[in-house]
């Protein structure tokens, strides 16, 4: 029960008085938690282990476990116990859940079918199914008349390994804000030109394609094998369990609800999880997927590769985000108005062309590649990070974005994306086997959307 709510016979606190059942008792100006305790409001349970909550009401509710690490599509059970701590028999407890926005909880195997004698308990199994990723606190209540209301606080979170980045201690799911230049954005009014950088070699001099993008969060790391494994293990990203129509839609090209999942995409997914697992093994030496965790699990932090555009899009919407547009990705890699040559080129000299294996996993003409396959995401962080903290925007694996491939127009782009069906899908950022010129933030490529390649992965974006 939380301060300011009305539950059972409690009327709350007003003007320093405790009000219950119409009566009031004057209280001195004590701390809020003291006033709540004095009024009989139960303390919230600590969010670890079991959860218990009670108070002057006779019913006390416990949940074990009370904290769930749960990816979307997965489910777990918790034991709900209702105990009558009062001196008289209660009515039949009615068990309910409130505040659960990331999924559903149903109650089965309930013994709470009659009133509870003093000191007796009943139980029910709470079956929690997560429908999307995230963290939320929610409540399970039991209400009876007589008996009042008891409540237990629970929490569901989406787990993520904290084994990424240069020291392998950062959450692999971390994202950071890219400060946009569109109206209302953090850097509104600053300029940005697609496929342009200010390097002295004049490789990308064209300033014919201006663009503005809104503030957006872009993941710091490419999607890892571990993150994608949770998606696959949940049975998602197949024709049997495709994304919800419209998932991932947002305002693009001046119109709402654009770029979301189209049901016509479903047939481009593998038929089932067994076929998907087999398809992810597309290259005998450079694929990153394995059907189970190998050794100490270090390879779980390599970027997932051998995925198609549709699988990348399905993962990102399941993960609570979406594919970045080509303009958003290019803006992040260029450092916005700085128009950097490489994502790590310094703000003081954005045209600087310094590159070696300490900045990116790429192919050096002489003496050879930094690595012969993708390596753990963020291994070059922070040295190889972009302006807003994204790692591996150059090197490791190239990254799929939302857009279909097409020639730019000279028209200014305001949160634009090429959503016209047909043609290839755009790829940005060079891979581990690409040379330095393809690691430039302005470099652009494309692949057929049904195809899967060992050099191709994905990075998700999300609302700020």
Secondary structure, 3 states (H helix, E strand, C coil): CCCCCCCCCEEEEECCEEEECCEEEECCCCCHHHHHHHCCCCCCCCCCCCEEECCCCCEEEEEECCEEECCCCCEEEEEEEEEECCCCCCCECEEEEECCCCEEEEEECCCCCCECCCCCEEEEEEEEEECCCCCEEEEEEEEECCCEEEEEEEEEECCCCCCECCCCCECCCCEEEECCCCCCCCCCCCCCECCCCCCCCCCCCCCCCEEECCCEEEECCCCEHHHHHHHHHCCCCECCECCCCCCCCEEECCEEEECCCCHHHHHHCECCHHHHHHHCCCCCCCCCCCCCCCCCCHHHHEECCCCCHHHHHHHHHHCCCEECCHHHHHHHHHCHHHCCCCCCCCHHHCCCCCCCCCCCCCECCCCCECCCCCCECCCCCCCCCCCCCCCCCCCCCEEEEEEECCCCCCCCEECCCCCCCCCCEEEECCCCCCCHHHHCCCCCEEECCCCCCCCEEECEEECC
